[in-house]
Amino acid sequence: MNLIEYFNNRIKEYFTIWDIKLAQVAAFLFFIVIIKLIPEIITLDYWVYILGAAIAAIRPMYIKFIKK
């Protein structure tokens, strides 16, 4: 069993939807702290954020719509 399979099994066994959503909130709040520490991030062009969102969405969209 490789590392990814190990953590996938742990998540399926122990995590609930509440745990996953709380992890998302923690990541969001961490990003807010980063923005407060480095305010130049906000001055980037909008396409940088769109590109980042597209890159982050590639795997979930592939799993949802293409992989059988």
C-alpha positions as CSV (number, residue, x, y, z in Angstrom):
1,M,0.0,0.0,0.0
2,N,1.4,3.3,-1.0
3,L,1.1,6.6,0.9
4,I,-1.9,7.9,-1.1
5,E,-3.9,4.7,-0.6
6,Y,-3.1,4.7,3.1
7,F,-4.4,8.3,3.6
8,N,-7.4,7.6,1.3
9,N,-8.4,4.6,3.5
10,R,-7.9,6.7,6.7
11,I,-10.1,9.4,5.3
12,K,-12.9,7.0,4.2
13,E,-12.7,5.2,7.6
14,Y,-12.5,8.1,10.1
15,F,-13.6,11.3,8.4
16,T,-17.2,12.6,8.1
17,I,-18.4,15.4,5.9
18,W,-18.0,17.7,8.9
19,D,-14.3,16.9,9.1
20,I,-13.8,17.6,5.5
21,K,-15.6,20.9,5.5
22,L,-13.8,22.0,8.7
23,A,-10.5,21.3,6.9
24,Q,-11.7,23.5,4.0
25,V,-12.5,26.3,6.4
26,A,-9.1,25.9,8.0
27,A,-7.4,26.2,4.6
28,F,-9.5,29.2,3.8
29,L,-8.6,31.0,7.0
30,F,-4.9,30.1,6.5
31,F,-5.1,31.8,3.1
32,I,-6.6,34.9,4.7
33,V,-3.6,35.0,7.1
34,I,-1.2,34.7,4.2
35,I,-3.0,37.6,2.4
36,K,-2.7,39.7,5.6
37,L,1.0,39.0,5.8
38,I,1.6,39.4,2.1
39,P,-0.9,42.0,0.8
40,E,0.8,42.1,-2.7
41,I,-1.1,38.9,-3.5
42,I,-4.3,40.9,-3.8
43,T,-2.8,43.1,-6.5
44,L,-2.4,40.3,-9.0
45,D,-4.4,40.3,-12.2
46,Y,-7.7,38.4,-12.1
47,W,-6.5,35.9,-14.7
48,V,-4.0,34.5,-12.2
49,Y,-6.9,33.6,-9.9
50,I,-8.9,32.1,-12.7
51,L,-5.9,30.1,-13.8
52,G,-5.4,28.8,-10.3
53,A,-9.0,27.8,-10.0
54,A,-8.9,26.0,-13.3
55,I,-5.8,24.1,-12.3
56,A,-7.3,23.2,-9.0
57,A,-10.5,21.9,-10.6
58,I,-8.8,19.7,-13.3
59,R,-8.6,16.5,-11.2
60,P,-12.0,16.7,-9.5
61,M,-13.7,17.4,-12.9
62,Y,-11.8,14.5,-14.5
63,I,-12.8,12.1,-11.7
64,K,-16.5,13.3,-11.8
65,F,-17.1,13.5,-15.5
66,I,-14.5,11.5,-17.5
67,K,-13.2,8.6,-15.4
68,K,-15.5,5.6,-15.4
